[in-house]
Amino acid sequence: MPLPPNSFSNQPIPDLYTSASSRREFLLNSLAATTMFGLAGCGKSSDETITGISEIDSDATPSPSPIVDTHMHIWANDFAKYPVKEGTKEPDVEGSAEMLIEEMDQHGIDYCVLVQVIYHGWDNSYVADVQAKYPDRFRTQGLIDPEDPNVAEKFSYWIEQRGLHGMRMSAIYYEDKEDWITSPAHHQMWQCAADLGAVFNFFIKTHQLPKLEEMIKEYPEVKVAIDHFAYLELGKENTAEELEKLLRLAQYPQVYCKLSEMSSISLTKEYPYTDSVPVVKQVFDAFGAERLMWGTGFPGSSRAHYQRPKVEEELDLVRKHLSFLNDDDKRKILGENAYKLWQFGTA
C-alpha cells in the first residue's frame, strides 16, 4: 500500500469496565458501508507476521533491570530529506538519533520510545528510518492527523509497512472539538490497533478524558499511555474533580500513565517540583507501580534549550525525590514496565 497523500477525593471509582462489542460492531459496519477503505490491511492471520506489539509477556524483563525513557522527541538534521511541516520553523538546536544514543550510553539508558515531534508533522519517515536503523534501542510512536477521514488506512500504513509501534494522539490541540476521538473513523483505527497490537499514547487534558474513556471501555485489547498526567492544573476550584477523571482510568488494566513532565503540573516550575508530589502519589496509589512509566522529552543539549532538567535530574526525580517509592517500584517505573509494554528485546 503506497503512502496516502498529503487534598483530593479518595472515594472508590465505580466499575464501568463492561463490554460494548455490539456498539463497536455497529460503528465499524456503518463506516465500512460509507467508505471505500474498510478494514483491509488491519487484520491478522495465522501465517502473517505482524509488526506491532503482541500480548505482554510477563517474563520479558531482562536482568539486570533496564532503564527505558518512554518519551523522547528527535528530529532530523537533514531538512532536505526530512522537511519540517508546512508553516513550522526549523528547530534551532540539534535533536538527532545519534545525539540521543550518545546520551543514552553516557547515562545508562538502555532503550527509548521515540515520539514523533511536531516539527515533522504527520510525516513519520525520520523516526521510521531511525527505528529500522536501530531496532534494538528504540520503539516508535508516530503522529497522524486525527481529523483525516482515512485515519485508519494511514495508521495501518505506518504500523504495518513502516514498522512503527503505535501513534500519539494530540487531543490537547483540539480543545472543544474532540468529537473525532469517538468518531466512526477512529473506531476503525482502534480496531486496527487491537488487531495489530499497537499502542496509543494520548497528549490530552483532563477534561477530555471522559471521551477517551469511551474508547478505552470498548477496546480493552488496546494499550493506552497517558502523557504528562493529562496536564492537570493545580490550584483551580475544580482540580480535585479533574484529577478524578485521570484516576478513574486506573480501573482499566490496559491504561498506563507516564511519570513525565512533573513540571507541567507544578505551579512553581522549580525542580524537583515538590508541589507536584502529592498528585504523583495519588496517581501512584491508583495505577500502582506496575502501570507508571518514566519519560523525559528532548535529547542532549536541546534539553537546556527547551528548559528541561538534565538526564541525571530526571532520573533523580524517581530515584531520590519520590520518597513513597521503594526499590522495586523504582525498577518498574524506570524501565521494567515499558520494557514489557513495548516488548523490547524481541524482533
C-alpha positions, 0 to 999 in steps of 0.5 A, a space after each residue: 500500500 503506497 503512502 496516502 497523500 498529503 487534598 483530593 477525593 479518595 472515594 472508590 471509582 465505580 466499575 464501568 469496565 463492561 463490554 460494548 462489542 455490539 456498539 463497536 460492531 455497529 460503528 465499524 459496519 456503518 463506516 465500512 458501508 460509507 467508505 471505500 477503505 474498510 478494514 483491509 490491511 488491519 487484520 491478522 492471520 495465522 501465517 502473517 507476521 505482524 509488526 506491532 506489539 503482541 500480548 505482554 509477556 510477563 517474563 520479558 524483563 531482562 536482568 539486570 533491570 533496564 532503564 527505558 525513557 518512554 518519551 523522547 522527541 528527535 528530529 532530523 538534521 537533514 531538512 532536505 530529506 526530512 522537511 519540517 511541516 508546512 508553516 513550522 520553523 526549523 528547530 534551532 538546536 540539534 535533536 538527532 538519533 545519534 545525539 540521543 544514543 550518545 546520551 543514552 550510553 553516557 547515562 545508562 539508558 538502555 532503550 527509548 520510545 521515540 515520539 514523533 515531534 511536531 516539527 515533522 508533522 504527520 510525516 513519520 519517515 525520520 523516526 521510521 528510518 531511525 527505528 529500522 536503523 536501530 531496532 534494538 534501542 528504540 520503539 516508535 510512536 508516530 503522529 497522524 492527523 486525527 481529523 483525516 477521514 482515512 485515519 485508519 488506512 494511514 495508521 495501518 500504513 505506518 504500523 504495518 509497512 513502516 514498522 512503527 509501534 503505535 501513534 500519539 494522539 494530540 487531543 490537547 490541540 483540539 480543545 472543544 472539538 474532540 468529537 473525532 476521538 469517538 468518531 466512526 473513523 477512529 473506531 476503525 483505527 482502534 480496531 486496527 490497533 487491537 488487531 495489530 497490537 499497537 499502542 496509543 499514547 494520548 497528549 490530552 487534558 483532563 477534561 477530555 478524558 471522559 471521551 477517551 474513556 469511551 474508547 478505552 471501555 470498548 477496546 480493552 485489547 488496546 494499550 493506552 499511555 497517558 502523557 504528562 498526567 493529562 496536564 492537570 492544573 493545580 490550584 483551580 476550584 475544580 482540580 480535585 474533580 479533574 484529577 478524578 477523571 485521570 484516576 478513574 482510568 486506573 480501573 482499566 488494566 490496559 491504561 498506563 500513565 507516564 511519570 513525565 513532565 512533573 513540571 507541567 503540573 507544578 505551579 512553581 516550575 522549580 525542580 524537583 517540583 515538590 508541589 507536584 508530589 502529592 498528585 504523583 502519589 495519588 496517581 501512584 496509589 491508583 495505577 500502582 507501580 506496575 502501570 507508571 512509566 518514566 519519560 523525559 522529552 528532548 535529547 542532549 543539549 536541546 534539553 537546556 534549550 527547551 528548559 528541561 532538567 538534565 538526564 541525571 535530574 530526571 532520573 533523580 526525580 524517581 530515584 531520590 525525590 519520590 520518597 513513597 517509592 521503594 526499590 522495586 517500584 523504582 525498577 518498574 517505573 524506570 524501565 521494567 514496565 515499558 520494557 514489557 509494554 513495548 516488548 523490547 528485546 524481541 524482533 
